[in-house]
């Protein structure tokens, strides 16, 4: 899975934060609080995200309601997995990553590893 473009990310971040389906018009209204953007641009990018499989959509009246197909955490995990998969030295890449993260992130990583182990994930 490739990294999102700027507007793709802005749309996805809003949908993830809202935790509910939304129309392109709702996204537009929120985006316009920060910068002017055309409805057609938001609609086009939402349709691109739909075709990429990142959004599902359902008709409501004349508008489409868009909803993410995965959580922000799942999306981030897929990017991390892709980055690791392309590196022949996975252990080295992980060690470098851990050296760069904060102590709070290290604690979160430890918790995630313990949780995965309990679930039988490794």
KEKE-192669 format. One record per atom (N, C-alpha, C): atom name; residue number from 1; residue in three letters; x, y, z. Coordinates in nm, 3 decimals, decimal comma, m for minus. Layout:
BEGIN
+----+-----+-----+---------+---------+---------+
|  a |   k |   r |       u |       v |       w |
+----+-----+-----+---------+---------+---------+
| CA | NUM | ALA |       X |       Y |       Z |
...
+----+-----+-----+---------+---------+---------+
This chain:
BEGIN
+----+-----+-----+---------+---------+---------+
|  a |   k |   r |       u |       v |       w |
+----+-----+-----+---------+---------+---------+
|  N |   1 | UNK |   0,085 |  m0,118 |   0,000 |
| CA |   1 | UNK |   0,000 |   0,000 |   0,000 |
|  C |   1 | UNK |   0,089 |   0,123 |   0,000 |
|  N |   2 | UNK |   0,062 |   0,212 |  m0,090 |
| CA |   2 | UNK |   0,147 |   0,330 |  m0,099 |
|  C |   2 | UNK |   0,099 |   0,440 |  m0,003 |
|  N |   3 | UNK |   0,190 |   0,531 |   0,025 |
| CA |   3 | UNK |   0,158 |   0,642 |   0,113 |
|  C |   3 | UNK |   0,057 |   0,733 |   0,044 |
|  N |   4 | UNK |  m0,029 |   0,795 |   0,123 |
| CA |   4 | UNK |  m0,133 |   0,883 |   0,071 |
|  C |   4 | UNK |  m0,074 |   1,016 |   0,026 |
|  N |   5 | UNK |  m0,134 |   1,073 |  m0,078 |
| CA |   5 | UNK |  m0,101 |   1,209 |  m0,117 |
|  C |   5 | UNK |  m0,158 |   1,307 |  m0,015 |
|  N |   6 | UNK |  m0,122 |   1,434 |  m0,028 |
| CA |   6 | UNK |  m0,161 |   1,534 |   0,072 |
|  C |   6 | UNK |  m0,313 |   1,544 |   0,091 |
|  N |   7 | UNK |  m0,388 |   1,560 |  m0,016 |
| CA |   7 | UNK |  m0,533 |   1,574 |  m0,004 |
|  C |   7 | UNK |  m0,597 |   1,440 |   0,033 |
|  N |   8 | UNK |  m0,545 |   1,331 |  m0,020 |
| CA |   8 | UNK |  m0,594 |   1,198 |   0,018 |
|  C |   8 | UNK |  m0,582 |   1,182 |   0,170 |
|  N |   9 | UNK |  m0,466 |   1,219 |   0,224 |
| CA |   9 | UNK |  m0,444 |   1,206 |   0,368 |
|  C |   9 | UNK |  m0,540 |   1,295 |   0,446 |
|  N |  10 | UNK |  m0,560 |   1,417 |   0,402 |
| CA |  10 | UNK |  m0,650 |   1,508 |   0,473 |
|  C |  10 | UNK |  m0,792 |   1,451 |   0,478 |
|  N |  11 | UNK |  m0,836 |   1,394 |   0,369 |
| CA |  11 | UNK |  m0,970 |   1,334 |   0,366 |
|  C |  11 | UNK |  m0,977 |   1,214 |   0,459 |
|  N |  12 | UNK |  m0,878 |   1,125 |   0,448 |
| CA |  12 | UNK |  m0,877 |   1,005 |   0,532 |
|  C |  12 | UNK |  m0,867 |   1,042 |   0,680 |
|  N |  13 | UNK |  m0,783 |   1,138 |   0,716 |
| CA |  13 | UNK |  m0,768 |   1,177 |   0,857 |
|  C |  13 | UNK |  m0,901 |   1,225 |   0,914 |
|  N |  14 | UNK |  m0,975 |   1,300 |   0,836 |
| CA |  14 | UNK |  m1,105 |   1,348 |   0,884 |
|  C |  14 | UNK |  m1,201 |   1,231 |   0,904 |
|  N |  15 | UNK |  m1,209 |   1,143 |   0,806 |
| CA |  15 | UNK |  m1,300 |   1,029 |   0,818 |
|  C |  15 | UNK |  m1,261 |   0,940 |   0,936 |
|  N |  16 | UNK |  m1,132 |   0,917 |   0,956 |
| CA |  16 | UNK |  m1,088 |   0,837 |   1,071 |
|  C |  16 | UNK |  m1,124 |   0,908 |   1,202 |
|  N |  17 | UNK |  m1,101 |   1,038 |   1,209 |
| CA |  17 | UNK |  m1,129 |   1,113 |   1,332 |
|  C |  17 | UNK |  m1,278 |   1,116 |   1,362 |
|  N |  18 | UNK |  m1,360 |   1,132 |   1,259 |
| CA |  18 | UNK |  m1,504 |   1,140 |   1,280 |
|  C |  18 | UNK |  m1,565 |   1,005 |   1,318 |
|  N |  19 | UNK |  m1,507 |   0,898 |   1,270 |
| CA |  19 | UNK |  m1,556 |   0,765 |   1,305 |
|  C |  19 | UNK |  m1,696 |   0,735 |   1,253 |
|  N |  20 | UNK |  m1,733 |   0,799 |   1,144 |
| CA |  20 | UNK |  m1,865 |   0,777 |   1,084 |
|  C |  20 | UNK |  m1,856 |   0,807 |   0,935 |
|  N |  21 | UNK |  m1,948 |   0,753 |   0,858 |
| CA |  21 | UNK |  m1,951 |   0,787 |   0,716 |
|  C |  21 | UNK |  m1,980 |   0,936 |   0,697 |
|  N |  22 | UNK |  m1,928 |   0,993 |   0,589 |
| CA |  22 | UNK |  m1,951 |   1,134 |   0,560 |
|  C |  22 | UNK |  m1,955 |   1,156 |   0,410 |
|  N |  23 | UNK |  m2,021 |   1,263 |   0,370 |
| CA |  23 | UNK |  m2,027 |   1,300 |   0,229 |
|  C |  23 | UNK |  m1,905 |   1,384 |   0,192 |
|  N |  24 | UNK |  m1,880 |   1,394 |   0,063 |
| CA |  24 | UNK |  m1,773 |   1,480 |   0,015 |
|  C |  24 | UNK |  m1,801 |   1,625 |   0,055 |
|  N |  25 | UNK |  m1,928 |   1,663 |   0,059 |
| CA |  25 | UNK |  m1,964 |   1,800 |   0,099 |
|  C |  25 | UNK |  m1,924 |   1,827 |   0,244 |
|  N |  26 | UNK |  m1,946 |   1,730 |   0,334 |
| CA |  26 | UNK |  m1,906 |   1,748 |   0,474 |
|  C |  26 | UNK |  m1,754 |   1,764 |   0,486 |
|  N |  27 | UNK |  m1,683 |   1,683 |   0,410 |
| CA |  27 | UNK |  m1,537 |   1,692 |   0,411 |
|  C |  27 | UNK |  m1,494 |   1,828 |   0,358 |
|  N |  28 | UNK |  m1,559 |   1,873 |   0,250 |
| CA |  28 | UNK |  m1,528 |   2,003 |   0,191 |
|  C |  28 | UNK |  m1,546 |   2,116 |   0,292 |
|  N |  29 | UNK |  m1,657 |   2,115 |   0,362 |
| CA |  29 | UNK |  m1,684 |   2,220 |   0,460 |
|  C |  29 | UNK |  m1,573 |   2,226 |   0,565 |
|  N |  30 | UNK |  m1,529 |   2,109 |   0,611 |
| CA |  30 | UNK |  m1,422 |   2,106 |   0,711 |
|  C |  30 | UNK |  m1,289 |   2,150 |   0,652 |
|  N |  31 | UNK |  m1,258 |   2,105 |   0,532 |
| CA |  31 | UNK |  m1,133 |   2,146 |   0,466 |
|  C |  31 | UNK |  m1,129 |   2,296 |   0,442 |
|  N |  32 | UNK |  m1,244 |   2,353 |   0,406 |
| CA |  32 | UNK |  m1,250 |   2,497 |   0,377 |
|  C |  32 | UNK |  m1,226 |   2,583 |   0,500 |
|  N |  33 | UNK |  m1,227 |   2,526 |   0,618 |
| CA |  33 | UNK |  m1,192 |   2,601 |   0,739 |
|  C |  33 | UNK |  m1,043 |   2,635 |   0,739 |
|  N |  34 | UNK |  m0,964 |   2,555 |   0,667 |
| CA |  34 | UNK |  m0,819 |   2,576 |   0,663 |
|  C |  34 | UNK |  m0,771 |   2,637 |   0,533 |
|  N |  35 | UNK |  m0,835 |   2,600 |   0,423 |
| CA |  35 | UNK |  m0,794 |   2,650 |   0,292 |
|  C |  35 | UNK |  m0,907 |   2,631 |   0,193 |
|  N |  36 | UNK |  m0,916 |   2,719 |   0,096 |
| CA |  36 | UNK |  m1,023 |   2,704 |  m0,004 |
|  C |  36 | UNK |  m0,991 |   2,587 |  m0,098 |
|  N |  37 | UNK |  m1,091 |   2,509 |  m0,125 |
| CA |  37 | UNK |  m1,078 |   2,396 |  m0,217 |
|  C |  37 | UNK |  m1,213 |   2,373 |  m0,283 |
|  N |  38 | UNK |  m1,212 |   2,327 |  m0,404 |
| CA |  38 | UNK |  m1,335 |   2,306 |  m0,480 |
|  C |  38 | UNK |  m1,401 |   2,174 |  m0,442 |
|  N |  39 | UNK |  m1,534 |   2,173 |  m0,446 |
| CA |  39 | UNK |  m1,609 |   2,050 |  m0,420 |
|  C |  39 | UNK |  m1,568 |   1,941 |  m0,517 |
|  N |  40 | UNK |  m1,553 |   1,977 |  m0,644 |
| CA |  40 | UNK |  m1,519 |   1,876 |  m0,745 |
|  C |  40 | UNK |  m1,384 |   1,810 |  m0,715 |
|  N |  41 | UNK |  m1,293 |   1,884 |  m0,657 |
| CA |  41 | UNK |  m1,163 |   1,828 |  m0,622 |
|  C |  41 | UNK |  m1,177 |   1,725 |  m0,510 |
|  N |  42 | UNK |  m1,253 |   1,761 |  m0,408 |
| CA |  42 | UNK |  m1,275 |   1,668 |  m0,295 |
|  C |  42 | UNK |  m1,348 |   1,544 |  m0,345 |
|  N |  43 | UNK |  m1,449 |   1,563 |  m0,428 |
| CA |  43 | UNK |  m1,526 |   1,450 |  m0,482 |
|  C |  43 | UNK |  m1,437 |   1,359 |  m0,566 |
|  N |  44 | UNK |  m1,353 |   1,416 |  m0,649 |
| CA |  44 | UNK |  m1,262 |   1,337 |  m0,733 |
|  C |  44 | UNK |  m1,166 |   1,256 |  m0,648 |
|  N |  45 | UNK |  m1,107 |   1,319 |  m0,547 |
| CA |  45 | UNK |  m1,011 |   1,248 |  m0,462 |
|  C |  45 | UNK |  m1,081 |   1,140 |  m0,380 |
|  N |  46 | UNK |  m1,201 |   1,166 |  m0,332 |
| CA |  46 | UNK |  m1,277 |   1,063 |  m0,258 |
|  C |  46 | UNK |  m1,306 |   0,945 |  m0,351 |
|  N |  47 | UNK |  m1,338 |   0,972 |  m0,476 |
| CA |  47 | UNK |  m1,363 |   0,863 |  m0,572 |
|  C |  47 | UNK |  m1,235 |   0,785 |  m0,601 |
|  N |  48 | UNK |  m1,123 |   0,853 |  m0,607 |
| CA |  48 | UNK |  m0,994 |   0,784 |  m0,625 |
|  C |  48 | UNK |  m0,966 |   0,693 |  m0,506 |
|  N |  49 | UNK |  m0,990 |   0,742 |  m0,386 |
| CA |  49 | UNK |  m0,969 |   0,660 |  m0,265 |
|  C |  49 | UNK |  m1,063 |   0,539 |  m0,266 |
|  N |  50 | UNK |  m1,184 |   0,558 |  m0,317 |
| CA |  50 | UNK |  m1,279 |   0,447 |  m0,330 |
|  C |  50 | UNK |  m1,225 |   0,343 |  m0,428 |
|  N |  51 | UNK |  m1,177 |   0,388 |  m0,544 |
| CA |  51 | UNK |  m1,124 |   0,295 |  m0,644 |
|  C |  51 | UNK |  m0,999 |   0,223 |  m0,595 |
|  N |  52 | UNK |  m0,923 |   0,286 |  m0,508 |
| CA |  52 | UNK |  m0,804 |   0,223 |  m0,450 |
|  C |  52 | UNK |  m0,840 |   0,124 |  m0,340 |
|  N |  53 | UNK |  m0,968 |   0,122 |  m0,299 |
| CA |  53 | UNK |  m1,011 |   0,031 |  m0,195 |
|  C |  53 | UNK |  m0,994 |   0,083 |  m0,054 |
|  N |  54 | UNK |  m0,962 |   0,211 |  m0,039 |
| CA |  54 | UNK |  m0,945 |   0,269 |   0,094 |
|  C |  54 | UNK |  m1,075 |   0,322 |   0,152 |
|  N |  55 | UNK |  m1,174 |   0,345 |   0,065 |
| CA |  55 | UNK |  m1,306 |   0,389 |   0,109 |
|  C |  55 | UNK |  m1,412 |   0,297 |   0,049 |
|  N |  56 | UNK |  m1,520 |   0,280 |   0,123 |
| CA |  56 | UNK |  m1,641 |   0,223 |   0,067 |
|  C |  56 | UNK |  m1,740 |   0,338 |   0,056 |
|  N |  57 | UNK |  m1,841 |   0,320 |  m0,025 |
| CA |  57 | UNK |  m1,939 |   0,427 |  m0,036 |
|  C |  57 | UNK |  m2,078 |   0,367 |  m0,050 |
|  N |  58 | UNK |  m2,175 |   0,445 |  m0,003 |
| CA |  58 | UNK |  m2,314 |   0,405 |  m0,008 |
|  C |  58 | UNK |  m2,395 |   0,528 |  m0,045 |
|  N |  59 | UNK |  m2,489 |   0,509 |  m0,132 |
| CA |  59 | UNK |  m2,572 |   0,621 |  m0,178 |
|  C |  59 | UNK |  m2,669 |   0,664 |  m0,069 |
|  N |  60 | UNK |  m2,676 |   0,794 |  m0,045 |
| CA |  60 | UNK |  m2,775 |   0,852 |   0,045 |
|  C |  60 | UNK |  m2,837 |   0,970 |  m0,028 |
|  N |  61 | UNK |  m2,958 |   0,947 |  m0,078 |
| CA |  61 | UNK |  m3,019 |   1,050 |  m0,162 |
|  C |  61 | UNK |  m2,938 |   1,062 |  m0,291 |
|  N |  62 | UNK |  m2,891 |   1,183 |  m0,319 |
| CA |  62 | UNK |  m2,811 |   1,206 |  m0,439 |
|  C |  62 | UNK |  m2,661 |   1,203 |  m0,410 |
|  N |  63 | UNK |  m2,625 |   1,193 |  m0,284 |
| CA |  63 | UNK |  m2,483 |   1,198 |  m0,246 |
|  C |  63 | UNK |  m2,431 |   1,060 |  m0,206 |
|  N |  64 | UNK |  m2,300 |   1,046 |  m0,213 |
| CA |  64 | UNK |  m2,234 |   0,925 |  m0,163 |
|  C |  64 | UNK |  m2,186 |   0,950 |  m0,021 |
|  N |  65 | UNK |  m2,206 |   0,852 |   0,064 |
| CA |  65 | UNK |  m2,147 |   0,851 |   0,198 |
|  C |  65 | UNK |  m2,021 |   0,768 |   0,190 |
|  N |  66 | UNK |  m1,909 |   0,824 |   0,231 |
| CA |  66 | UNK |  m1,781 |   0,755 |   0,226 |
|  C |  66 | UNK |  m1,739 |   0,711 |   0,366 |
|  N |  67 | UNK |  m1,677 |   0,593 |   0,372 |
| CA |  67 | UNK |  m1,630 |   0,540 |   0,500 |
|  C |  67 | UNK |  m1,500 |   0,461 |   0,475 |
|  N |  68 | UNK |  m1,401 |   0,478 |   0,562 |
| CA |  68 | UNK |  m1,275 |   0,405 |   0,545 |
|  C |  68 | UNK |  m1,295 |   0,253 |   0,554 |
|  N |  69 | UNK |  m1,216 |   0,180 |   0,476 |
| CA |  69 | UNK |  m1,221 |   0,034 |   0,480 |
|  C |  69 | UNK |  m1,127 |  m0,023 |   0,585 |
|  N |  70 | UNK |  m1,038 |   0,061 |   0,638 |
| CA |  70 | UNK |  m0,946 |   0,017 |   0,742 |
|  C |  70 | UNK |  m0,924 |   0,132 |   0,838 |
|  N |  71 | UNK |  m0,878 |   0,100 |   0,958 |
| CA |  71 | UNK |  m0,851 |   0,204 |   1,057 |
|  C |  71 | UNK |  m0,720 |   0,274 |   1,024 |
|  N |  72 | UNK |  m0,699 |   0,386 |   1,087 |
| CA |  72 | UNK |  m0,573 |   0,457 |   1,068 |
|  C |  72 | UNK |  m0,457 |   0,370 |   1,115 |
|  N |  73 | UNK |  m0,478 |   0,295 |   1,222 |
| CA |  73 | UNK |  m0,374 |   0,207 |   1,274 |
|  C |  73 | UNK |  m0,343 |   0,096 |   1,173 |
|  N |  74 | UNK |  m0,445 |   0,040 |   1,112 |
| CA |  74 | UNK |  m0,422 |  m0,065 |   1,012 |
|  C |  74 | UNK |  m0,349 |  m0,010 |   0,890 |
|  N |  75 | UNK |  m0,384 |   0,111 |   0,850 |
| CA |  75 | UNK |  m0,316 |   0,174 |   0,737 |
|  C |  75 | UNK |  m0,168 |   0,196 |   0,770 |
|  N |  76 | UNK |  m0,142 |   0,250 |   0,887 |
| CA |  76 | UNK |  m0,003 |   0,275 |   0,929 |
|  C |  76 | UNK |   0,074 |   0,144 |   0,935 |
|  N |  77 | UNK |   0,012 |   0,041 |   0,991 |
| CA |  77 | UNK |   0,078 |  m0,090 |   1,001 |
|  C |  77 | UNK |   0,112 |  m0,144 |   0,862 |
|  N |  78 | UNK |   0,024 |  m0,124 |   0,765 |
| CA |  78 | UNK |   0,053 |  m0,175 |   0,630 |
|  C |  78 | UNK |   0,170 |  m0,099 |   0,567 |
|  N |  79 | UNK |   0,181 |   0,030 |   0,594 |
| CA |  79 | UNK |   0,296 |   0,107 |   0,545 |
|  C |  79 | UNK |   0,425 |   0,057 |   0,609 |
|  N |  80 | UNK |   0,419 |   0,031 |   0,739 |
| CA |  80 | UNK |   0,537 |  m0,019 |   0,810 |
|  C |  80 | UNK |   0,578 |  m0,156 |   0,758 |
|  N |  81 | UNK |   0,480 |  m0,242 |   0,735 |
| CA |  81 | UNK |   0,507 |  m0,377 |   0,684 |
|  C |  81 | UNK |   0,570 |  m0,369 |   0,546 |
|  N |  82 | UNK |   0,518 |  m0,281 |   0,463 |
| CA |  82 | UNK |   0,573 |  m0,265 |   0,329 |
|  C |  82 | UNK |   0,718 |  m0,216 |   0,335 |
|  N |  83 | UNK |   0,744 |  m0,120 |   0,424 |
| CA |  83 | UNK |   0,880 |  m0,068 |   0,437 |
|  C |  83 | UNK |   0,975 |  m0,177 |   0,485 |
|  N |  84 | UNK |   0,932 |  m0,257 |   0,580 |
| CA |  84 | UNK |   1,017 |  m0,366 |   0,631 |
|  C |  84 | UNK |   1,035 |  m0,475 |   0,526 |
|  N |  85 | UNK |   0,931 |  m0,503 |   0,451 |
| CA |  85 | UNK |   0,937 |  m0,609 |   0,351 |
|  C |  85 | UNK |   1,037 |  m0,579 |   0,240 |
|  N |  86 | UNK |   1,063 |  m0,454 |   0,216 |
| CA |  86 | UNK |   1,156 |  m0,415 |   0,111 |
|  C |  86 | UNK |   1,299 |  m0,405 |   0,158 |
|  N |  87 | UNK |   1,325 |  m0,437 |   0,284 |
| CA |  87 | UNK |   1,460 |  m0,425 |   0,340 |
|  C |  87 | UNK |   1,516 |  m0,564 |   0,368 |
|  N |  88 | UNK |   1,633 |  m0,596 |   0,312 |
| CA |  88 | UNK |   1,690 |  m0,729 |   0,336 |
|  C |  88 | UNK |   1,739 |  m0,748 |   0,480 |
|  N |  89 | UNK |   1,759 |  m0,638 |   0,553 |
| CA |  89 | UNK |   1,805 |  m0,646 |   0,692 |
|  C |  89 | UNK |   1,695 |  m0,598 |   0,785 |
|  N |  90 | UNK |   1,593 |  m0,681 |   0,803 |
| CA |  90 | UNK |   1,477 |  m0,643 |   0,885 |
|  C |  90 | UNK |   1,519 |  m0,609 |   1,028 |
|  N |  91 | UNK |   1,605 |  m0,691 |   1,086 |
| CA |  91 | UNK |   1,650 |  m0,666 |   1,224 |
|  C |  91 | UNK |   1,723 |  m0,532 |   1,233 |
|  N |  92 | UNK |   1,806 |  m0,501 |   1,137 |
| CA |  92 | UNK |   1,877 |  m0,372 |   1,137 |
|  C |  92 | UNK |   1,783 |  m0,255 |   1,123 |
|  N |  93 | UNK |   1,684 |  m0,270 |   1,034 |
| CA |  93 | UNK |   1,586 |  m0,163 |   1,014 |
|  C |  93 | UNK |   1,506 |  m0,140 |   1,142 |
|  N |  94 | UNK |   1,464 |  m0,249 |   1,207 |
| CA |  94 | UNK |   1,388 |  m0,236 |   1,331 |
|  C |  94 | UNK |   1,474 |  m0,174 |   1,441 |
|  N |  95 | UNK |   1,600 |  m0,213 |   1,451 |
| CA |  95 | UNK |   1,690 |  m0,155 |   1,553 |
|  C |  95 | UNK |   1,706 |  m0,005 |   1,529 |
|  N |  96 | UNK |   1,725 |   0,035 |   1,405 |
| CA |  96 | UNK |   1,738 |   0,178 |   1,374 |
|  C |  96 | UNK |   1,610 |   0,253 |   1,408 |
|  N |  97 | UNK |   1,496 |   0,191 |   1,379 |
| CA |  97 | UNK |   1,368 |   0,252 |   1,411 |
|  C |  97 | UNK |   1,355 |   0,275 |   1,562 |
|  N |  98 | UNK |   1,385 |   0,171 |   1,639 |
| CA |  98 | UNK |   1,371 |   0,180 |   1,785 |
|  C |  98 | UNK |   1,465 |   0,285 |   1,843 |
|  N |  99 | UNK |   1,582 |   0,302 |   1,784 |
| CA |  99 | UNK |   1,676 |   0,405 |   1,831 |
|  C |  99 | UNK |   1,622 |   0,546 |   1,808 |
|  N | 100 | UNK |   1,531 |   0,561 |   1,715 |
| CA | 100 | UNK |   1,480 |   0,694 |   1,679 |
|  C | 100 | UNK |   1,350 |   0,732 |   1,749 |
|  N | 101 | UNK |   1,283 |   0,638 |   1,813 |
| CA | 101 | UNK |   1,153 |   0,669 |   1,873 |
|  C | 101 | UNK |   1,169 |   0,712 |   2,019 |
|  N | 102 | UNK |   1,067 |   0,778 |   2,068 |
| CA | 102 | UNK |   1,068 |   0,830 |   2,205 |
|  C | 102 | UNK |   1,051 |   0,717 |   2,307 |
|  N | 103 | UNK |   1,086 |   0,743 |   2,433 |
| CA | 103 | UNK |   1,063 |   0,642 |   2,537 |
|  C | 103 | UNK |   0,915 |   0,600 |   2,548 |
|  N | 104 | UNK |   0,824 |   0,693 |   2,525 |
| CA | 104 | UNK |   0,682 |   0,659 |   2,530 |
|  C | 104 | UNK |   0,645 |   0,566 |   2,414 |
|  N | 105 | UNK |   0,704 |   0,589 |   2,299 |
| CA | 105 | UNK |   0,679 |   0,501 |   2,185 |
|  C | 105 | UNK |   0,742 |   0,363 |   2,207 |
|  N | 106 | UNK |   0,855 |   0,359 |   2,273 |
| CA | 106 | UNK |   0,917 |   0,229 |   2,308 |
|  C | 106 | UNK |   0,823 |   0,152 |   2,400 |
|  N | 107 | UNK |   0,767 |   0,221 |   2,500 |
| CA | 107 | UNK |   0,672 |   0,155 |   2,591 |
|  C | 107 | UNK |   0,550 |   0,105 |   2,513 |
|  N | 108 | UNK |   0,500 |   0,185 |   2,420 |
| CA | 108 | UNK |   0,385 |   0,143 |   2,339 |
|  C | 108 | UNK |   0,421 |   0,022 |   2,253 |
|  N | 109 | UNK |   0,542 |   0,018 |   2,202 |
| CA | 109 | UNK |   0,588 |  m0,096 |   2,122 |
|  C | 109 | UNK |   0,596 |  m0,222 |   2,208 |
|  N | 110 | UNK |   0,650 |  m0,208 |   2,328 |
| CA | 110 | UNK |   0,656 |  m0,323 |   2,419 |
|  C | 110 | UNK |   0,516 |  m0,377 |   2,450 |
|  N | 111 | UNK |   0,424 |  m0,286 |   2,478 |
| CA | 111 | UNK |   0,286 |  m0,326 |   2,505 |
|  C | 111 | UNK |   0,225 |  m0,397 |   2,384 |
|  N | 112 | UNK |   0,249 |  m0,343 |   2,264 |
| CA | 112 | UNK |   0,195 |  m0,404 |   2,143 |
|  C | 112 | UNK |   0,253 |  m0,544 |   2,123 |
|  N | 113 | UNK |   0,382 |  m0,562 |   2,151 |
| CA | 113 | UNK |   0,445 |  m0,694 |   2,137 |
|  C | 113 | UNK |   0,387 |  m0,794 |   2,237 |
|  N | 114 | UNK |   0,366 |  m0,748 |   2,361 |
| CA | 114 | UNK |   0,305 |  m0,837 |   2,462 |
|  C | 114 | UNK |   0,163 |  m0,875 |   2,421 |
|  N | 115 | UNK |   0,087 |  m0,778 |   2,373 |
| CA | 115 | UNK |  m0,051 |  m0,804 |   2,330 |
|  C | 115 | UNK |  m0,054 |  m0,902 |   2,213 |
|  N | 116 | UNK |   0,034 |  m0,882 |   2,116 |
| CA | 116 | UNK |   0,040 |  m0,972 |   2,001 |
|  C | 116 | UNK |   0,079 |  m1,113 |   2,043 |
|  N | 117 | UNK |   0,170 |  m1,123 |   2,139 |
| CA | 117 | UNK |   0,214 |  m1,255 |   2,187 |
|  C | 117 | UNK |   0,098 |  m1,328 |   2,254 |
|  N | 118 | UNK |   0,021 |  m1,253 |   2,335 |
| CA | 118 | UNK |  m0,096 |  m1,315 |   2,402 |
|  C | 118 | UNK |  m0,200 |  m1,362 |   2,301 |
|  N | 119 | UNK |  m0,213 |  m1,290 |   2,193 |
| CA | 119 | UNK |  m0,310 |  m1,325 |   2,089 |
|  C | 119 | UNK |  m0,258 |  m1,435 |   1,997 |
|  N | 120 | UNK |  m0,133 |  m1,475 |   2,019 |
| CA | 120 | UNK |  m0,075 |  m1,580 |   1,937 |
|  C | 120 | UNK |  m0,014 |  m1,529 |   1,809 |
|  N | 121 | UNK |   0,012 |  m1,397 |   1,803 |
| CA | 121 | UNK |   0,067 |  m1,338 |   1,683 |
|  C | 121 | UNK |   0,216 |  m1,354 |   1,667 |
|  N | 122 | UNK |   0,288 |  m1,399 |   1,768 |
| CA | 122 | UNK |   0,433 |  m1,425 |   1,757 |
|  C | 122 | UNK |   0,488 |  m1,464 |   1,892 |
+----+-----+-----+---------+---------+---------+
